[in-house]
Amino acid sequence: MEREDLNSIQLDALREVGNIGAGHAATALSGLLNRPVGMAVPQARLVPIYDLPQLYGAAESLICAVLVRAEGDFSCNLVFMMEEEKALELADLLVGAFCCDDEEMLHQLRDSALSEVGNIVLGAFVNSLSAFTGFPLPVSVPAIAHDMLGALLDVIVAIYGISGDVALVVQTALAVKGIDGELGGHILMVPDPGKLPILLGKLGVL
Amino acid sequence: MKPQSVHVGMAELVALRHPALLVTLGLGSCIGLVLYDEANRIAGLVHIMLPDSRQSRNETKPGKFADTALPALLAELNKLGASRSRLKAKMAGGAQMFNLPGSGQGLLAVGNRNIEATKNLLAQLNIPLVASDTGGNKGRSIEFSTETWVLTVKTLGKSVQML
């Protein structure tokens, strides 16, 4: 089955996957930060892979992204990404109290906090996916990167590119109440090539 | 004459006559490969995403895969009158942005496979690779000018490199 062929019932089912996953992720993040976390209604759609980065911003905008890999029957990569500035603000909500003069130490503390945020958010997402599909999906440790949006999404686009020119995007956004304004983040679920039909089969919509 | 500045997106390839400025922003695991003929003042850039079209089910854009990108770029350069034997290559990209333990193989390490495939193809085609900045774990923005034949590589937190 090619991704190009997904029908509206399948897209609805995948949107529901995003909805449940993001709901669990929001609850987990709220618990970690002890703040309310909202979520936007997820969207599931097919986009040409070449347009995927533009959904999230300009190619050179600075982004902090945390990636974990889930192995198992429905192996996939999951990414939690935030604008760099907002990521630093979020990190300071967690480690601000330990603020120190040592720049390098502060940088490491922030990275460690953000990796943990990504780990908790994506872990909650995968756990919910695992619970309702019955697939054991063991998750890797998180990998964090700070770089240009286009560069970070290159590998994601390449993974979709192996199967075709269209990507399934389940767009889920979380919003944390920050000190001024909101601190948003996006979750991306990127199935390994050929794995999407396995999920659709389990959801009963293949 | 002001050079034409052209952005080359993922899987695209562009070949132009002097004066031209070929630009690609935010390269991660992808490769920006420039082939140029200084004497005839012609250059082309291709933005390669994956190493090998044979692992894929459909190929719509030749620039997407290293093995289809090189012949397609050579054909475009040839149309403009470039001399095959005068072509030189410069390339950048192929980073691994996310470093999980054990991810030196597999899907996340596509950058390394892109570098290797592109270098092998250049060697097979006898096109000298005169400069490159590849690998690592940082993204790059690149620019190639037919004024200077220099490939400018910008990386976050590093000084600009002129290759």
HADDOCK unambig.tbl for C-alpha pairs under 7 A between the chains (distance, minus, plus):
assign (segid A and resid 50 and name CA) (segid B and resid 10 and name CA) 6.24 0.50 0.50
assign (segid A and resid 59 and name CA) (segid B and resid 25 and name CA) 6.22 0.50 0.50
assign (segid A and resid 59 and name CA) (segid B and resid 26 and name CA) 5.59 0.50 0.50
assign (segid A and resid 60 and name CA) (segid B and resid 25 and name CA) 6.47 0.50 0.50
assign (segid A and resid 60 and name CA) (segid B and resid 26 and name CA) 5.67 0.50 0.50
assign (segid A and resid 67 and name CA) (segid B and resid 98 and name CA) 7.00 0.50 0.50
assign (segid A and resid 143 and name CA) (segid B and resid 98 and name CA) 5.71 0.50 0.50
assign (segid A and resid 143 and name CA) (segid B and resid 99 and name CA) 5.80 0.50 0.50
assign (segid A and resid 143 and name CA) (segid B and resid 100 and name CA) 5.56 0.50 0.50
assign (segid A and resid 144 and name CA) (segid B and resid 98 and name CA) 6.65 0.50 0.50
assign (segid A and resid 145 and name CA) (segid B and resid 97 and name CA) 6.61 0.50 0.50
assign (segid A and resid 145 and name CA) (segid B and resid 98 and name CA) 6.39 0.50 0.50
assign (segid A and resid 147 and name CA) (segid B and resid 138 and name CA) 6.86 0.50 0.50
assign (segid A and resid 147 and name CA) (segid B and resid 139 and name CA) 6.37 0.50 0.50
assign (segid A and resid 148 and name CA) (segid B and resid 26 and name CA) 5.76 0.50 0.50
assign (segid A and resid 148 and name CA) (segid B and resid 139 and name CA) 6.42 0.50 0.50
assign (segid A and resid 149 and name CA) (segid B and resid 26 and name CA) 6.91 0.50 0.50
assign (segid A and resid 150 and name CA) (segid B and resid 26 and name CA) 4.55 0.50 0.50
assign (segid A and resid 150 and name CA) (segid B and resid 27 and name CA) 6.44 0.50 0.50
assign (segid A and resid 151 and name CA) (segid B and resid 26 and name CA) 4.53 0.50 0.50
assign (segid A and resid 151 and name CA) (segid B and resid 27 and name CA) 4.67 0.50 0.50
assign (segid A and resid 151 and name CA) (segid B and resid 28 and name CA) 3.71 0.50 0.50
assign (segid A and resid 151 and name CA) (segid B and resid 139 and name CA) 5.02 0.50 0.50
assign (segid A and resid 152 and name CA) (segid B and resid 28 and name CA) 6.09 0.50 0.50
assign (segid A and resid 152 and name CA) (segid B and resid 97 and name CA) 6.17 0.50 0.50
assign (segid A and resid 154 and name CA) (segid B and resid 28 and name CA) 5.41 0.50 0.50
assign (segid A and resid 154 and name CA) (segid B and resid 29 and name CA) 5.77 0.50 0.50
assign (segid A and resid 154 and name CA) (segid B and resid 30 and name CA) 6.39 0.50 0.50
assign (segid A and resid 155 and name CA) (segid B and resid 29 and name CA) 5.72 0.50 0.50
assign (segid A and resid 155 and name CA) (segid B and resid 108 and name CA) 6.59 0.50 0.50
assign (segid A and resid 158 and name CA) (segid B and resid 49 and name CA) 5.84 0.50 0.50
assign (segid A and resid 158 and name CA) (segid B and resid 50 and name CA) 6.41 0.50 0.50
assign (segid A and resid 159 and name CA) (segid B and resid 107 and name CA) 6.78 0.50 0.50
assign (segid A and resid 162 and name CA) (segid B and resid 56 and name CA) 5.25 0.50 0.50
assign (segid A and resid 163 and name CA) (segid B and resid 56 and name CA) 5.95 0.50 0.50
assign (segid A and resid 163 and name CA) (segid B and resid 57 and name CA) 6.20 0.50 0.50
assign (segid A and resid 164 and name CA) (segid B and resid 57 and name CA) 6.91 0.50 0.50
assign (segid A and resid 164 and name CA) (segid B and resid 58 and name CA) 6.11 0.50 0.50
